[in-house]
Amino acid sequence: MSDEVPGPPELPELPEYAERVLDAAERIPPGRVMTYGDVAEWLGDGGPRQVGRVMALYGGAVPWWRVVRADGALLPGHELRALDHYRAEGTPLREAARTAEGHIPRLDMRRARWDGVSDVADTEAHN
């Protein structure tokens, strides 16, 4: 028997693809978004489902609200938390349709979408 106090359990190593997706999410400027497909295309690997899976499993430690569905709909079950972030960051939103459940707005994808390259000041000047 050892008197050694055990340390915290080691967390499993993050898969390399997951690290790349999370790094991409962290690079998206405040007030901007990329779709799941945009992230996959930017990485040159995987697709929207793979990016979505990574975000679902590991995305809580990064600005998850900046990786979104292509239609601009907010993440089901997380709409209000995401909306708080979007409003705080000034992310462009479209008013909810009168028929929208809960009157939750959508992202204005034309204005909010980030190409992964442009400086935020450059893209704001063009909107």
N, C-alpha and C positions, 0 to 999 in steps of 0.2 A: 504494500500500500504506500501511496505517495501522499505527502502533505501538500502537494502542489494544488493550488486553487485553479480549477478549469476556467479558461477564458470564455468569452462569448462564442457561441457556435459560429463556424465559418459559413458565410452566405455562399450559395452556389455562384460560380462565375457567370457573368452575363454573357450570353452568346454574342459573337462579334457583330452579327447583323443588328441585333437589338441595340448594341452600343452605338452603331452608326445612325440608326433611326433616332435614338434619343439625342445624339449630338446635333442632328439636323433640326429637331424640334427646339433645342436650346438656341439655335442660330436665328430663328424666325424673330424679327424685331417686334417689340410691343406694338399693338394696334394692327398687326398684319397676320395673315393666315396662309397656310399651304394645305392643299387637300392630301389625302392619303396617297393618291396617285402621283401628285406633284412630288412628294417626298421620295417615293420609289423611283420616279424618273430622275430626280436630282441625284440620288445615290447610284443610279444605273444598275439597280438590282432589285429583285422582288416585284411586288405589285401592291395595289391598294389593300388587299386582304392581309398580306404579310405585315404591312405597316400598321394596319388596324390591330392586328393580333399583338404586335409588340407594344403598342400604346395601351391596349387593354391590360396586358400583364405587367408592364414596367413603367408606364407613363406617368404615374403619380408624382415622381420626383422632378419632372420637367414641366414647362408650360404646356400641358396637354391640350388646353383650349385653343391653341394656335394650330393644331393639326385637325382638320375638319372634313366633313362630307362635301362632295363636289356641289351639291345642291344648296349649300348654305344653311341647311337645317341644323339646329343645335343638337348636341349629343343627347339622345333620350336618357332621361333619368338624371342628367347633370345640367339641364338647361339653365336653371337659376344660378348655379355656381359659375357656369361659363359666362352667363350674361353679366354677372357682377364684374368678372375680369374684363370682358369686352368694353363695358362702360368705363371702367377705371382706366383702360388703356386707350380709349378713343377709337376702338375698332369700328369701321363703318357698318351700320346695321340698316336693314330695311324694315319698315313698320310691318307688324303682323297683319295679315288679312283678317277681316272681321270674322271669317269662318275658322280661323286657326284656333286649335284647341289651346286654351289658356292664354290666348293672345300673345304668344311668344314670338318676338321678331326673328328674322333670319339674318344671316350675315349678308352684306352687300358684297358678293364675291367679285364683282368687277372692280370695286375700289379697294377691297381688303386683301385680295390675293397678292402674295409676294412671289416673285420669280426666282428667288434664291440667289440673286446676283445684285440687283439694283440697291443702291443706298436708299434708305427710307426718305431722305430729303428729295432725291431725284423722283421717286415714285409719287410723292405727295404733290410735287410741282406739276405732274402730268394728269392728276385726277381732277 
